[in-house]
Amino acid sequence: MTTPHVSLRFSTCDLCDSLKADTSGATRWLPGQRYRSYGARMRFAGPIATVRCLEDNSRVKAAVESFGGGKVLVVDGGGSLRRALLGGNLAASAAKNGWAGLLVHGAVRDLEELRAADVGIFALGHVPMPTERRDEGLSDVPVQIDGQWIRPGEWLYADEDGVVITPTAVHPVG
Ligand SMILES: O=C([O-])CC(=O)C(=O)O
């Protein structure tokens, strides 16, 4: 597997400038304030892998401990802030295994360690309580976040302005 090349000079605003006339619904986006950036990378992009889980990070652990190859892990945690789906150890694994970033629709913890992790981490919030792993959750299934479908293999671009999801890789213009 090769690591996809993504220019980290992309900007979600430039992408949206080039995609704004597309009314097909293929382009989806999430507002920047929905997520806070916790990792060392404020800008990340790559093909999507997914996990859907509720207060059990078994599948997140399995994903970040496997080869990331420049992918972005989208974690649909149901929006729960009761348990942290990612902490310092798993963030370090994600960085070591070449994940470009994680979008966690849920909570994270270990903020100081997350700041040091060379990976993008966007999450709804943080809470100190970890999950109890019961081997529950699904990997590489379509997930729905804020009413928008996000599917494995699609592309995600994230920076401080927000998050853009496209069916295939798109290139910045201008
Ligand atoms: O292990 C967990 O469940 C989350 C965590 O604290 C870590 O990644 O360090």
The ligand as a MOL file (V3000), in Angstrom:
LIG
                    3D

  0  0  0     0  0            999 V3000
M  V30 BEGIN CTAB
M  V30 COUNTS 9 8 0 0 0
M  V30 BEGIN ATOM
M  V30 1 O -6.5580 3.6390 26.0950 0
M  V30 2 C -7.5950 4.2910 26.0040 0
M  V30 3 O -8.7300 3.8250 26.0830 0 CHG=-1
M  V30 4 C -7.5210 5.7680 25.7950 0
M  V30 5 C -6.2960 6.2650 26.3970 0
M  V30 6 O -6.2780 6.6160 27.5510 0
M  V30 7 C -5.0730 6.3110 25.6020 0
M  V30 8 O -5.1560 6.1600 24.3890 0
M  V30 9 O -4.0160 6.5790 26.1850 0
M  V30 END ATOM
M  V30 BEGIN BOND
M  V30 1 2 1 2
M  V30 2 1 2 3
M  V30 3 1 2 4
M  V30 4 1 4 5
M  V30 5 2 5 6
M  V30 6 1 5 7
M  V30 7 2 7 8
M  V30 8 1 7 9
M  V30 END BOND
M  V30 END CTAB
M  END
